[in-house]
Amino acid sequence: MKTKENPELLLDYASGRLTPEEAAPLERHLESCADCRAFSIAQKSTWNALDLWEPMPVPVDFDRKLYAQIDQYEKSGWWAKLWHRSIWPAGGFGTAMPIATVCVTLAVGAMLYLPPLYRHMLDPSSPQIKMESSDLEQIEMTLEDMEMFKQLAPASAKS
């Protein structure tokens, strides 16, 4: 496992591609090296699983259906090709699913976390901001001062 050739040699051994003469020194090494032995056992179990696997049979009319779909796609307009490519690529929803997920997450977050921030405004028993008469007088005086400054401003600044 320490050199570049060893993993390849172990893979060949696990897949049964080594001759008995090539496999003998490797088997002696496997008796003393736990890392190589574990790697070899894992690879052999993978090869055994692959030997048991049987692919599904291909339907008889597979080629005809495939070429019909390709033909239909080629005859479709540019907008259909764009829609198909950007929203519905093979195997999933493409960009639509991440965008929808973000929108739903933001909506749920807004519903869960924003109402408690404004709850005190809706609660009639909570203290409200009350303006005193002195505050109203101060606002009135400020507005009068602003009006006075507008009258004193040069004619070019008024427009």
C-alpha positions in Angstrom: 0.0 0.0 0.0 3.0 2.3 0.5 4.0 2.5 -3.2 1.9 3.4 -6.3 2.1 -0.1 -7.8 0.8 -1.9 -4.8 -2.9 -0.9 -4.9 -3.0 -1.8 -8.6 -1.4 -5.2 -7.8 -3.9 -5.7 -5.0 -6.8 -4.8 -7.3 -5.5 -7.3 -9.9 -5.2 -9.9 -7.2 -8.7 -9.3 -5.8 -10.2 -9.4 -9.3 -8.4 -12.7 -10.1 -6.3 -11.3 -12.9 -2.9 -12.5 -11.5 -1.3 -15.7 -12.5 -0.5 -18.2 -9.6 3.2 -17.2 -9.9 2.4 -13.5 -9.5 -0.1 -14.2 -6.7 2.2 -16.4 -4.5 4.5 -13.6 -3.2 1.6 -11.3 -2.7 -0.3 -13.9 -0.6 2.8 -14.3 1.6 2.9 -10.5 2.0 -0.9 -10.5 2.9 -0.2 -12.9 5.8 2.0 -10.3 7.5 0.5 -6.9 6.4 -2.9 -6.1 8.0 -3.5 -3.0 5.8 -3.0 -4.9 2.5 -5.0 -7.9 3.8 -8.0 -5.6 4.8 -7.8 -3.8 1.4 -7.7 -7.2 -0.4 -10.7 -8.6 1.5 -12.8 -5.5 0.8 -12.0 -5.6 -2.9 -12.8 -9.3 -3.1 -16.2 -8.8 -1.5 -16.8 -6.0 -4.0 -15.9 -8.2 -6.9 -18.1 -11.0 -5.5 -21.1 -8.6 -5.2 -20.5 -7.5 -8.8 -20.4 -11.1 -10.0 -23.8 -11.7 -8.4 -25.4 -8.6 -10.0 -27.5 -9.0 -13.1 -28.5 -6.0 -15.1 -32.1 -5.4 -16.0 -33.0 -6.5 -19.6 -33.3 -3.7 -22.1 -36.9 -3.5 -23.6 -37.2 -4.5 -27.2 -38.5 -1.1 -28.4 -36.0 0.9 -26.4 -34.2 2.3 -29.5 -37.4 3.2 -31.2 -38.7 5.2 -28.1 -35.3 6.8 -27.6 -35.1 8.0 -31.2 -38.7 9.2 -31.1 -37.9 11.4 -28.0 -34.8 12.8 -29.6 -36.8 13.5 -32.8 -39.5 15.3 -30.8 -36.9 17.3 -28.9 -35.2 18.4 -32.1 -38.5 19.5 -33.7 -39.5 21.5 -30.6 -39.1 25.3 -30.6 -36.2 27.2 -28.9 -38.4 28.1 -26.0 -39.3 24.5 -25.3 -35.6 23.5 -25.4 -34.7 26.3 -23.0 -37.5 25.4 -20.6 -36.5 21.7 -20.8 -32.8 22.4 -20.3 -33.1 25.0 -17.5 -36.1 23.7 -15.5 -36.4 20.0 -16.1 -33.0 18.4 -16.9 -32.7 14.7 -16.9 -33.1 13.2 -13.4 -34.5 16.1 -11.5 -36.0 19.6 -11.2 -32.8 21.4 -12.0 -32.8 25.0 -10.7 -36.5 25.0 -9.8 -36.0 22.8 -6.7 -33.3 24.9 -5.0 -35.1 28.1 -5.7 -38.4 26.7 -4.3 -36.5 25.4 -1.2 -35.0 28.9 -0.6 -38.4 30.6 -1.0 -40.2 28.2 1.4 -37.4 28.5 3.9 -37.6 32.3 3.9 -41.4 32.2 4.2 -41.4 29.8 7.1 -38.6 31.8 8.8 -40.6 35.0 8.4 -43.7 33.4 9.8 -41.9 31.9 12.8 -39.5 34.7 13.8 -41.0 38.0 12.7 -44.4 37.9 14.5 -42.8 37.8 18.0 -40.9 41.0 17.2 -44.1 42.9 16.5 -46.4 41.1 19.0 -46.1 44.0 21.5 -47.7 46.3 18.9 -50.8 44.2 18.6 -51.2 43.5 22.3 -53.5 46.2 23.8 -52.2 45.6 27.3 -48.6 46.4 26.3 -47.3 49.9 27.0 -47.7 52.2 23.9 -45.6 55.2 23.0 -47.5 58.3 24.2 -46.6 61.8 23.1 -46.6 64.5 25.8 -47.9 68.0 25.0 -44.3 69.3 25.4 -43.2 66.9 22.6 -45.9 68.2 20.3 -44.9 71.8 21.0 -41.3 71.0 20.2 -42.2 69.5 16.9 -44.4 72.5 16.1 -41.5 74.9 16.9 -39.1 72.8 14.7 -41.5 73.0 11.8 -41.8 76.8 12.2 -38.0 77.1 12.2 -37.7 75.1 9.0 -40.3 77.4 7.4 -38.4 80.4 8.5 -35.1 79.0 7.0 -36.9 78.4 3.7 -37.9 82.1 3.5 -34.3 83.2 4.3 -32.7 80.9 1.6 -31.5 82.5 -1.6 -33.9 82.4 -4.6 -31.8 79.9 -6.5 -32.0 77.4 -3.5 -35.8 77.6 -3.3 -36.4 75.8 -6.6 
